[in-house]
Amino acid sequence: MDYLQITNTVADSLLCYAKDESGWKTCKKTNEVTVCWRPSTEFPGNLYKGDGIINGSPEKVWECLKPVPNGIRVKWDNNVKKLELVETVNVDISVFRTVTPSAAMGIIAPRDFVDVVLVKQYEDGTITSNATHVGHPGCPPQAGYVRGFNHPCGCFCVPVPGEPSKTQLLSFFQTDLGGLLPRSVVDSFFPSSMAEFYKNLAKAVKSLKDC
């Protein structure tokens, strides 16, 4: 499998999402983030975008976001119960299995996802994660988990000009949760989940700064 080609295509897609302002509809707004959606072109669901300012440099924010087994992300992100490294492709590309807990008062059962992830930094200092689902022989579906599928998704830690201790965080999610969930459950879950993601990340970055 050509992971390099797959992840470069994902990175290009996410750049397009970030630059294309058309068709987005706001579905949730908090102090930390504005969450918007539009129909996905990847699957019969929605593409969600989060846009918010986090108090902390891009490096600090990335420290909390970066995919590392038993890293900081597992401690603060309520939607990540476990992160397992399946394969290291090169210094920038890896395959991970992510385990998520049950959600929505138990309506959404525990899930697992297998994704290839590219970590890429741009010339302006933006640090990004770029991920999509893959099949991997070392990680077949497992009992007790519904296998979900992440279509091109990721985060952009963007420097804020003139404010080195702040980061614009753009996040994109378009996830097929699998199973037989009612569409209404899925549509209500993601905006609330993303708002919680930003709130908990802001706290995690603050605690990192205070250490």
C-alpha positions in Angstrom: 0.0 0.0 0.0 1.4 3.4 -1.0 1.0 5.3 2.3 2.9 8.3 1.0 0.5 8.8 -1.9 -2.5 8.3 0.3 -1.4 10.7 3.0 -0.3 13.4 0.5 -3.8 13.2 -1.1 -5.3 13.6 2.3 -3.1 16.6 3.1 -4.2 18.2 -0.2 -7.8 17.6 0.6 -7.5 19.2 4.0 -5.8 22.2 2.6 -8.8 22.6 0.2 -11.2 22.3 3.1 -9.3 25.0 5.0 -9.3 27.4 2.0 -12.8 26.8 0.7 -15.3 29.0 2.6 -18.4 27.9 0.6 -21.3 25.8 1.9 -20.4 25.8 5.6 -23.3 26.0 8.1 -22.7 26.9 11.7 -24.1 24.2 14.1 -22.5 25.0 17.4 -20.7 28.0 18.9 -18.9 28.2 22.3 -16.2 30.4 23.8 -13.5 28.1 22.4 -14.8 27.1 19.0 -17.2 27.6 16.1 -18.3 24.3 14.6 -19.6 24.2 11.0 -20.7 21.4 8.7 -21.4 20.7 5.1 -22.2 17.5 3.2 -19.1 15.2 2.8 -18.0 14.3 -0.7 -16.3 11.2 0.7 -19.3 9.3 2.2 -23.0 9.8 2.9 -22.5 11.9 6.0 -21.2 15.3 7.0 -17.8 17.0 7.0 -17.3 19.0 10.2 -15.0 21.9 10.7 -13.9 23.4 14.1 -12.2 26.8 14.2 -11.0 28.4 17.4 -8.1 30.2 19.2 -6.2 28.3 21.8 -4.0 30.1 24.3 -0.6 28.5 23.7 2.0 28.4 21.0 1.5 26.0 18.0 4.3 23.8 19.5 2.5 23.6 22.9 -0.9 22.9 21.2 0.7 20.2 19.0 2.4 18.6 22.0 -1.2 17.9 23.3 -2.5 16.8 20.0 0.2 14.7 18.4 -0.5 11.0 18.0 1.7 9.2 20.5 0.9 5.9 22.3 0.3 6.7 26.0 0.9 10.3 25.2 -0.9 13.5 26.5 -3.8 13.1 24.1 -5.1 10.0 25.8 -5.2 11.8 29.1 -7.4 14.8 28.1 -9.3 13.7 25.0 -12.5 11.9 26.2 -12.9 10.4 22.8 -9.6 8.6 22.8 -9.4 5.7 25.2 -6.3 4.1 23.7 -3.9 4.8 20.9 -1.8 1.9 19.5 1.0 2.2 17.0 0.5 -0.4 14.3 3.3 0.4 11.9 5.9 3.1 11.5 6.2 3.9 7.8 8.8 6.7 8.1 9.6 9.6 10.4 6.4 11.4 9.4 3.9 8.6 8.6 2.5 6.0 10.9 -0.5 3.7 11.1 -2.5 3.8 14.4 -5.4 2.0 15.9 -7.5 4.4 18.0 -10.0 3.0 20.5 -13.0 5.2 21.6 -15.3 4.6 24.6 -19.0 4.3 24.4 -20.7 7.7 24.0 -24.1 9.4 23.9 -25.2 7.7 27.2 -24.3 4.3 25.8 -26.2 4.6 22.5 -22.8 4.7 20.7 -20.9 1.5 21.5 -17.1 1.4 21.8 -15.4 1.9 18.4 -12.0 1.3 16.9 -10.4 3.0 13.9 -7.3 2.2 11.9 -5.8 5.2 10.2 -2.6 6.2 8.4 -1.4 9.6 9.8 1.0 12.1 8.2 2.5 14.8 10.3 3.4 17.8 8.1 4.8 21.2 8.8 4.3 24.1 6.4 6.7 27.0 5.8 4.5 29.5 7.8 5.0 27.3 10.9 1.6 25.5 10.7 1.8 22.0 12.1 -0.7 19.5 10.8 -2.0 16.0 11.2 -3.5 14.4 8.1 -5.3 11.0 8.5 -7.6 8.6 6.8 -8.8 5.0 7.3 -6.8 2.1 5.9 -7.0 -1.7 6.1 -4.0 -3.3 7.8 -3.3 -7.0 8.1 -1.9 -6.5 11.6 -5.2 -4.9 12.8 -8.3 -6.9 11.8 -11.7 -6.0 13.4 -11.8 -7.1 17.0 -14.6 -8.5 19.2 -16.2 -5.9 21.4 -15.6 -3.0 19.1 -17.5 -1.6 16.1 -15.0 -0.8 13.3 -15.4 2.9 12.3 -13.9 4.7 9.3 -12.3 8.1 9.3 -12.4 9.8 6.0 -9.8 12.6 5.4 -9.5 14.3 8.7 -7.0 16.2 10.8 -5.9 19.3 12.6 -4.0 22.5 11.7 -2.1 24.3 14.4 -1.8 27.8 12.7 0.4 30.5 14.2 -1.4 33.8 14.9 0.5 36.7 13.4 1.9 39.0 16.1 0.7 36.7 18.9 3.2 33.9 19.4 1.4 32.6 22.5 -1.8 31.9 20.6 -2.8 29.3 18.0 -5.6 29.1 15.6 -6.7 25.5 15.6 -8.6 24.2 12.6 -10.0 20.7 12.8 -11.8 18.6 10.3 -13.7 15.4 11.0 -15.8 13.2 8.7 -16.3 9.9 10.4 -18.4 6.9 9.5 -19.1 5.5 12.9 -20.2 2.1 11.4 -23.0 0.0 12.9 -26.7 0.9 12.6 -26.8 4.3 14.4 -29.8 6.6 13.7 -28.6 9.6 11.6 -30.0 12.0 14.3 -27.7 10.5 16.9 -24.7 10.9 14.7 -25.6 14.5 13.7 -26.1 15.6 17.3 -23.0 13.8 18.6 -20.3 15.4 16.5 -20.9 19.1 17.2 -21.1 18.5 20.9 -18.1 16.2 20.8 -16.0 18.8 19.0 -16.9 21.6 21.4 -15.8 19.3 24.3 -12.6 18.5 22.3 -11.7 22.2 22.1 -12.6 22.9 25.8 -10.5 20.0 27.1 -7.6 20.8 24.8 -7.5 24.4 26.0 -7.3 23.1 29.6 -4.6 20.6 28.7 -2.5 23.3 27.0 -2.9 25.6 30.0 -1.8 22.8 32.4 1.2 22.2 30.1 2.1 25.9 30.3 1.8 25.9 34.1 4.2 22.9 34.6 
